[in-house]
Amino acid sequence: MYVITGASGRTGRAAASHLLEHGYHVRAVGRDPRNLARLADDGAETHQADQSDPTAMATALRGADAAYLVIQPNYIPDHPDFAAFQDQAAAALTDAVTRTGVPRVVALSSWGAQHPSGTGPVAGLHRFENRLSTAPGADITWLRAGYYMENLFDHLDSVRTHRRIIAPFDPDVPLPLVTTTDVGIAAAEELARPQTGTRIRELQGERDVTMHEVAQAITTAIGAPVTYERRTVKAFHEQLREAGVSDNVAAMMTEVPRAVNTGHLRMTQPRTPETTTPTSLESFIRTEFVPALNAS
């Protein structure tokens, strides 16, 4: 039986769905059972648990042959100390794995998690990797996923009204854009195959692309010119604060473009069939971004 934490999130839902489609017994775990209803309809056993509660998570993991562990990847915009939230969840998940003796774990991390600092919230995943690796007897695969294509949804309004993408990344810096669905499917495939020891697998997307190339791909898809405009990191920080993001979270978020632009945040493994995922930027824009653009 495979336990999927964060099953109402994008990667967790994709992992659970892929396993169910292939006939595996899945326990889908999330904070709100209403968000698990679709997986229940597809045959999953559902379980309500908060990832920051070690006792609840131990109950959720009990009896698992393998588990997919996810710390909430999205910022909590008004949180006063998001790193502390990450550490609490990491401690709870590690305690639950230790208590239950789950033999096989696949856990979601991020590109750049080799660094202890200077990477915004990715530093919390560095600490998660170190903490969970102390769980006795667990074979662990860390999925270090690249920059999610779904982050492009943040630019829907700007593309719709101004035909622009505005972001703090250098226009020609290569980004390993990957879809959450591809990450979830990779997690499911890792769970279903035997593996011993601890290893790291980067998920680098179909290819590296720049923000200029993103704008060009959207231009082609909608038949209208879209340009990319780089916003300074300082202006990005000011925008976040004006939008009500806490100073703590805004500071973390602004570390990311600095790390990307300087190359501090980067992939380290060679691009191979194992590190490459199938969905191209053009496919994502055609099947996900443009329908969302037209829906509003």
N, C-alpha and C positions, 0 to 999 in steps of 0.2 A: 504494500500500500504506500502511495506517495502522498506526502503532505505538502501543500502549496501555501505558504504564507503570503500575505498581500494579494490574495486571489481576486480581490475586486479591482486591483490596479492593472495597468496595461500589460506588464510583463507577466505577472502572476496569472492573469486571466488567460493569456495566450498559452502559457505553459500548461495550465490545467486543461484547457480545451484540446490541446494537441495530444495529451495523454489519454483523455477520454475518447477521442476519435480513434485511438489505437487500442482501445479495450482495456486500459489499465484502471485499477481502483484508485480513486483520487479523493482525498479529504481537502476541501477548499476552506482556508481559514481567513477570516476577516473581522473587522470591528463591527460592521453592520450587516446582519444576515440578509437584509433586503437587497444589498448589492451583490449577493451571491446567488440570487434566485435563478438567474439564467443558467449558471453552472449546475445548480440542483436539478433543473429541468433536463439537463443533458446527462444526468446520472451521477453527479458528484455528491459525496457526503459533505455536508457543510458544518462548519464549527465556528462559533463566535469567540474571539479572543483578541485582546489588545496586545500588540507586540512588546509593549513596555512592561507587561505583567509576567514575571517569570513562572509563576504557578499556573496561570492560564495557558501560557505557551507550552509548558511541560505537558499539560493535559492534551493540548492539541497535537503534540508530536508523539505521544505515546503510541507504540505499536507500528511506527513508520519503518519501512524498509529504507527510505531515503526521503530527504526533505529539501525544498527550495526555500531559502531564507532571504528575506528582503527587508531592509530598513527603508521606511518611507523615503522615496527619492525626491519628492517635491518639497520645496521650502514651505515652512509655515510663516507667512509674511510678517506677522506681528509678534513672532516668538522672541522673548528677550535673550535666550541663549540656546540657539539651535544645535550647537555642538553638544551641549549637555543632553538634549533630547536624543541625539544620535547615540551618545554613549550609554544612556539608560536603556535604549532598545538593544544595543549590542550586548550589554551585560545580561539582559533578560533572555535573549536568544541563546547566548553561550551557556547560561545556567540551565536552560531548558534542554539543550543538547546533551550537556553533562549529566543531568538527572536521568534522562530517558535512554541514553546510550545509543542514539540514532547512529547507525554505522556509516551512512553515506550522506553527505551534504553538498548541495550546489548552492552557492551564495552569490548574490548580485553585488558587484563592486563597480569600479569605474576606471577608465583610462586615467593615468596619473596617480593611482593609489599607491605607487611605490614611494611617493613623497610624503613626509610627515607634516608638511606645512606649505603655505603659499598657493594652495589650490582650492580655497573656499571649502565647500561642504565635502569635497573629495577627501580632505584630510580626516574627516570623521570615518570614512570608509577604510582609510589606512589603519586607523585605530581598531575598527571592526575586524579587519583581516588579522591583526596581531592578537586580538582578544579571542576570537573564535578558534584560532589555530591552537589555543591551549586546551581545547576540549579533548579529553582523552579518548583515543580509539576511533575518532571520526576521520574518515577519508573525505577531504574537502577539495572541491573544484571552485575556484574563484573566477567568475565571469567579469572581466573588466570591459564594460561596454563603452563605446565611443559616445559622441554627442548625438542626442536623440533628434531624429528628423521631426518628431512631434513638437519640438520647441519652435518650429516654424509657424505653428498655429498662433503664436504670440503676435505675429506680424499680419494677421488677416485684415484687421481694420486699416492698417497703414497701406497695405497693398490695394485694398478695395477703394479707399478714398483718395490716396495720393500716388498710387502706383510706385511706392517706395518700400524698401526694407531698411530699417535703421537699427544698427546694432554696434556694439563696441569692439567688434573683431576687425583686425586688419583685413582689407578686401581680398588679399591674395594668400592669406594663410590657409594651408590645407587642413580641412576638418574631416575626421572619420565619422561621417554621418551614418547612423544606423537606426532602424526602426525598432520600436519596443516589441512588435510582433516577432521579428527575427530573433531578438534576445530571448523572448519567452520560449520560442520553439527550440533554440539552442539549449536553454535550461532543461526543457523536457527531454531532449535527446541525451543530455548528460546524465540525467537521473536514471534513464532506462538502460544505460550501458554500464558494465562493471568498470570500476576504477579504484585503484589503491593508491594511498599516499595523498599528498597535497600538491596541487598544481594550479597554475594560472593560465587562463585562456582569454586572450584579448578578442573582442568582437569589433572589427574595424569598419563594418559597412561594406557596401559593394565596391567602393573606391573612395579615395579622398577627394573632396570638392571644396572650392572656395566660395565665399559669399557672393562674389561676382558671378560665379557659375550658377549659384542658386537663383539669383535674379534673372539670369539668362534662361534658365529652365522654366521659370514661371512665365517669363515673357513668351516663350514658345507655346506653352500650354494654354495661355489665355488669349493669345493673339493680340496683345497690347504691351507696349514697352514698360518694363519694371526696372527701376534702378536700385543700386545699393549705395547707401550713405553711411559712412562710418561716424558714429557718435563717440566723443572722447569718453574715457573711463570716468572722468570727473563728472561730466554731464550725465552719464548713465547713473552714477551714484545719486546725484541730485534728483533725477527723475524718480528713482526708487523711493527716496525719502518723501518727496512730494506726494507720492501715491500711497503713503501710509505704511511703507515697509519699515520695520524696526531698524534702528541703527546697527544692531548686531547682525541681522540677516543681510542688510544692504552692504555691509562691509565684506561679508562672506561672498556675496554675489559679485562684487566688483573685483575680487581676487581672481575669479575665473578668466575674464578676458585678458587680464594682465598675464596670467600664466599661459594662456593659449598664444597670445601675441609674441611672447618671448621664447616660446618653445619649452617652457618649464612643464607645461601640461601637454604630454605627447604620448603616442604609442611607442612601445619598445620592442615588440616582437615583429618578426618579418611578416609581410603579407603572404599568406598561404591559403589553400582551400579551407583550412580549419579556422583561420582568423577572419576570413572574408564571408560576409553574409549576402543573401541573394537579392534583396530589394534595392533597386537603383533609386537615385534621387528622382529621376524622371517618372518612374512608376509611382512613387509615393505622391508626387505632385499631381499626377493625373488621377489617381484613384482616391486620394485622401484630401489633399490640400484644395484642389479646385472644387470638389463638391462642397467642402466646408465654406469656401469663398462664396459660392453661389447660394448657399443656404440662408444667408443672413441678408 
